[in-house]
């Protein structure tokens, strides 16, 4: 839900709570009809996110016996899950060491290393992901990734960094 939607919208307007009431576990989500999924998602836009979430739930149920995978490769292989989402889920939900690079993290790393290349190119992204992996605190990945994101959001801002 947080892909392309602010947390204040997802939580403040009750989308997450309603979703979890309707689909309390991966089996319930996997078994729901597409109409039920889309109705529950109504108002969030980008409806392929809801479809991919259900497809991912179906893969978890069929290919992983209902247990969410715990490797970066397996999570990234789920429908609709890219490198960032896989890293975020593993580090925040499972406290597993997985790097993440979003706009905030990219800005912090680029400034830290005085990176002068354009960051949204394949070469720039490769470099940022390598740095994110190299600097990752493997003992406290949840705390580290959260702190890095917060640093970019509140201190190392796009304009007028503190």
Residue pairs with C-beta under 8 A, 6 or more apart in sequence:
1 10
1 15
1 16
1 19
1 44
1 49
2 10
3 46
3 49
3 85
4 45
4 46
4 49
5 44
5 45
5 46
9 15
9 44
10 16
10 44
11 17
13 43
15 41
15 43
15 44
18 40
19 40
19 41
22 28
22 32
22 36
22 40
23 29
23 32
23 40
23 57
26 57
26 60
26 61
26 66
26 68
27 57
27 61
27 66
29 37
29 53
29 54
29 57
30 54
30 57
30 58
30 60
30 61
30 62
32 54
34 51
34 54
37 50
37 51
37 53
37 54
38 47
38 50
38 51
40 50
41 47
41 49
41 50
44 50
48 80
49 80
51 80
52 79
52 80
52 81
53 80
55 78
55 79
55 80
56 78
56 79
56 80
56 81
59 78
59 79
60 66
60 67
60 68
60 69
60 78
64 74
68 75
69 75
69 78
70 90
70 94
70 96
72 86
72 87
72 90
72 96
72 98
75 81
75 85
75 86
75 89
75 90
76 82
76 83
76 86
78 86
81 89
83 101
83 129
84 100
84 101
84 102
86 98
87 98
87 99
87 100
87 101
87 145
88 98
88 100
88 145
90 96
90 97
90 98
90 141
91 97
91 98
91 100
91 141
91 142
91 144
91 145
92 142
92 145
92 146
95 140
95 141
95 142
96 141
97 136
97 137
97 138
97 141
98 136
98 141
99 129
99 132
99 133
99 136
99 145
100 132
100 145
100 148
100 149
101 109
101 125
101 128
101 129
101 132
102 149
102 152
103 152
104 148
104 149
104 150
104 151
104 152
104 153
104 156
105 128
105 132
105 145
105 148
105 149
105 152
106 119
106 128
106 152
107 152
107 156
107 157
107 158
108 148
108 151
108 152
108 156
109 115
109 128
109 131
109 132
109 135
110 119
110 128
111 156
111 161
113 131
115 124
115 127
115 128
117 123
117 124
117 127
118 124
119 125
119 128
136 144
136 145
137 143
137 144
154 162
155 161
155 162
156 162
